[in-house]
Amino acid sequence: MPTGYSDTCWKELYVAVLFENDKSKLAEKIAEAQAAIIARRRQSLGSGPNTKKKQALDTALLSLQALANCLAVTPSRVADVRAASIQPSDVRAA
């Protein structure tokens, strides 16, 4: 996964999850959107206090986790997909 995500990129991935009709694709799309949001959140740490943007990222991340829980997309499946798609250098606490 690339580490440079724009505001538009993570939002597009997030919206794609919300409108995905194929349950078999949800785990992969959730993991991809979560990775983009975490990467963007990490990028925003150095850009000073922009609380609205950080709050939007945090809310989106929590919403994706709630969606995964509601749709019974097992956390291990999302974790497996995320682990396969994230570079080791991307794995840090958000």
Steps between C-alpha positions, in 0.01 A plus 500: 500500500630844424561717803393828337123537507320818413178616664315400183652150486397382846154653460448319170604169657275567799197579281572193287464285813172666593351428159646153446218252435715187477556370853789283381697816410434688824790370707751598234343841442474571874866409550608717208298798622628455856860489378447820299341677797777391737766613252326835451461542874872435540578759231283756676691464828781717370277760341395672820169509682219454251244351731217481246702288257633275775151458643365410155773236460434356844125493443541326164731241653257426781211484254681243290562286805135529601393401149730199508353397834139547385550303182684220678815557299730326740778717640749224421401510131541879490832464684615232255417718201654806662820310588531378143458849357701717741875540480684433828603867510131600502422307817519745788247624751272763350 
